Amino acid sequence: MEHQIVNLELGGQTLKIETGKMAKLAGGSAVVQLGGTVVLVAASAAKTAAPGRDFVPLTVDYRERTYAAGKIPGGFFKREGRPTEKEVLSSRLIDRPIRPLFSKQFPYETQIMATVMSSDQENDADVLALIGASVAINLSDIPFPEPIGAVRVGRSDGQLIVNPTFEQLDASDMDIVVAGTAESIIMVEGGSREVSEKDLIGVLEFAMEHVRRIVAVQRDLVSRVGKTKRPLVQPVDTSELAGVLDQQYRERLRQAIRIPAKEARQEEVDRIRTEAVDELKGRFAEQEAYIGKLLHEIERDELRRMVLREKVRADGRGPDDIRKVTVEVGVLPRTHGSCLFTRGETQALAVATLGTKSDEQRVEELEGQSWKSYMLHYNFPPFSVGEVRPIRGPGRREIGHGALAERAIEPVIPADTSFPYTIRLVSDILESNGSSSMATVCGSSMALMDAGVPIKAPVAGIAMGLIKEGDQVEVITDILGVEDHLGDMDFKVTGTREGVTAFQMDTKIGGISFQVMADALARAHRGRLHILDIMERTLDRPRSEMSPYAPRILILHIHPDKIREVIGPGGKVIKRITEETGAQIDIDDSGEVRIAAVNVEGGRRAEELIRNITEDPEVGKVYQGKVRSVVTFGAFVEIVPGRDGLLHISEIDHHRIAKTEDVLNVGDMVMVKVIGVDKEGKIKLSRKALLPEPEGGVPAGAGAGGGRDYDRDRERGRDRDRGRRR
C-alpha cells in the first residue's frame, strides 16, 4: 500500500491520519495522531466463513502499551495483562458505532485492533482509535458502506470545545463523545453536570459539523489507496420456506407477542418454533437451520407493525407508558444503605457502603496514577434472565453498564472535603426485562440517601427506544428487552429535576436525525420526572443520621513535622492508639489526619490521644498516664502514646516516700498533673498536686527527695534505664 498522509485542523491541533507505513500486511491499517498521542489501528477479516452464519462476527480490542507513556508495567511479569476498565470501555466505544453498519451478508470473522503507541498525557486516545478503526476498515477489502467520524466535546465558560485535553475536561461541565456518518448520528455517550436537553441538541449539532470534516478527509484518503471490496455472500433462497411459515405461523406469533409476561411470552414463542421445526424439517431438510431465523423475522415484523400502526406494545402499553415502579429502602438491616428498585420485570438491588481513605481505589493509567473515592459496580447474574452460565468475573457489558450508572450519579456526590468518605455502590440485577442500567441509577441514588449521604439531588434514568419503517417513526418510553432486541435504538438518559447527568445512545440502523433525538430527549425528560416523583414519595431527602454500622470520620490537621511522632518508631504509637480505641487512622503527608470509627466514643478518644501527642503539654493539664519505668528518684510516666514525663519521688505524695516501688510499679495507671515544661520540652509531672493535703500540713523537708537536683536526676535516670525503660 502506498504511503499516504492527510491532515485536518481540529480544535487548534492537527489531526494526522497516515497509512502505508505500519502494519502493511493487515487488511487495512491507519496511524492516527493528535498532539503527542498516537494510535495504530488494524482491521482484518478471515478468508473463509462458517456456512449459515447470519450475523457479523466482529471483535474489537483497544489496548494501551505502557511504553506509550514511558512506563514499565508493575507486577512480577512486567508486561501488560488483562484489559483495564479504561481499555474495555474504549473497546466498546469503538464497537458500538461500527457494528450496526456491517452487512449481515459478510459472515467472515473480522477483527479490529487499536494499539496506543504514544501518549502525551494531554489528549485521550479513545476517539482517535475510533477514527482509526473507520479508516482501517474503509481502506481494507472489508465491505463497509461509508466512513464514520467521531469527536469529544467539552464546555468551559459557555464555550464548546472539540477534543478537549484532560486539563480542559477538568474545567468542563460535560464530556460527550459523538460518532456518526456525514448524514446521521450513530452513537452518543457522555456525562454532564445537569445540562438541559436544549443544550445537548446544540452539542450534537456542533459535534456533527466536525464529524463531517473528519469523514471528508477519510474519503479523500480512501479514494487514493483504498482496496477493492470483497463481494457480499449471497443469501440462500428461502422464499418457499418463508411463505409456508408466514401462512401457518404468523397469526400464532402475532398472538404470542401480545402476552404481557416475558417468561410466558418467550415460552409460547419457543413452543411455536419447536412445532415448526418438527413439522417442516423433513420437507425442508437442507434449510432446517433457517426455520428459527425466519420465525424470528416474522416476530420482529409483527412487533414493529403493532407499535407503528396500533400504537400498542408487547405488554399492552402505549408508546409513552411507563411500567409500574416500586421503591423500597432500608431492605437490608446491616448494610449502610440499600434500595430494592423494581420497574415491571426489571429489578435492581442497590447497596451503598461507606469506607475510609484507605478504601480508595488506585487507578493506573497512561495519564498517571489517580485515586477513586466513589465507585459503582454492576452485576448481572444469569438467574436474572432465567439462564444458567458460569461466573467468570464482570464482562464488557457489566463494566459498561456500571460505568454509565457511575457517571450518572457522580455529579450529585458531595465533595470529599465536606463528606470525607469513600463511597462504593453495588447493583445486583435480580430480574431483567429491559434497561437494568437505568434501574441501577434509580436504586443507587436511593441507596445513597438511605445511607445518609448528602447528595445534591436524587437521580433517575429511563431508556428510550425507536421503531422506524420508512417514513413511519415511533419513539417508545421505558423499553422492554424484546423492544431493545427488535427495535432500532437504545437511548438511555439520566438526570435530576434540573438537568441531564448522563446519556448513551446506540442504533441498529444507519443513523438518527436531530428531530428524532429531540423527540426522544423530550419524552425521556417527562419519564424521568415521573420516576423521580415515585422515588421522592419513598424518601425525598438523605437521612439525617447514618447507619449505626457506618464509620464516623473525624478530620484534624497537625503540623507535618508531628506526623513522625504520631506514627512512632516502627508504627508503635499509631498501632497502640488503634488497638486502644478501635479506630482506623489515615495520615496524609500534608498533616491531615482522618479518624474512622463505628464507635463514636472510640473516635473521640483517638482524636484526643493524637491531639495530646501533637500539641505541647499545657502546664496545669491533668492526664491519666501509664508508668513505663521506675527509678530510684521517681518514675517515668507516659501521659500520651510516645510522650512521657518525669514524676519525681518528691511529687508522688505529700509524705516522704522511701522507695518509688512502695507506691508505683511498671504498668500502673496514675493521674498526674503537668507542673512544668522546660525549654527542651522535658515534662515535669506531679501526683501529689491532685491529692488532698493532709491535716496539719506537710512536715518541713518532707518529700524533698534528699535534696537531689530534679533535672540532673531525670537525665541520669534516662541514661541508666535506656536499655530497659521501654
Secondary structure, DSSP 8 states (H G I E B T S, - for coil): ---EEEEEEETTEEEEEEESSS-TTSSEEEEEEETTEEEEEEEEE-SS--TT--S--EEEEEEE-GGGGT----SSS-S--S--HHHHHHHHHHHHHHGGGS-TT--S-EEEEEEEEE--SSS-SHHHHHHHHHHHHHHSSS--S---EEEEEEEETTEEEES--HHHHHT-SEEEEEEE-SS-EEEEEEEEEEE-HHHHHHHHHHHHHHHHHHHHHHHHHHHHH-------------HHHHHHHHHHHHHHHHHHTT-SSHHHHHHHHHHHHHHHHHHHTTTTGGGGGGHHHHHHHHHHHHHHHIIIII---TTS--TT----EEEEE--STTSSEEEEEEETTEEEEEEEEEE-GGG-EEEEETTEEEEESEEEEEE--GGGGT------S--HHHHHHHHHHHHHHGGGS--TTTS--EEEEEEEEEE-SS-HHHHHHHHHHHHHHHTT---SS--EEEEEEEEEETTEEEEEES--HHHHHHSSEEEEEEE-SS-EEEEEEEESSS-B-HHHHHHHHHHHHHHHHHHHHHHHHH-SS--SS--TTS-EEEEEE--GGGHHHHH-GGGHHHHHHHHHH--EEEE-TTSEEEEEESSHHHHHHHHHHHHHHHS---TT-EEEEEEEEEETTEEEEEEETTEEEEEEGGGT-SS--S-GGGT--TT-EEEEEEEEE-TT--EEEESGGGS---TT---TTTT-GGG--HHHHHHHHHHHHTTT--
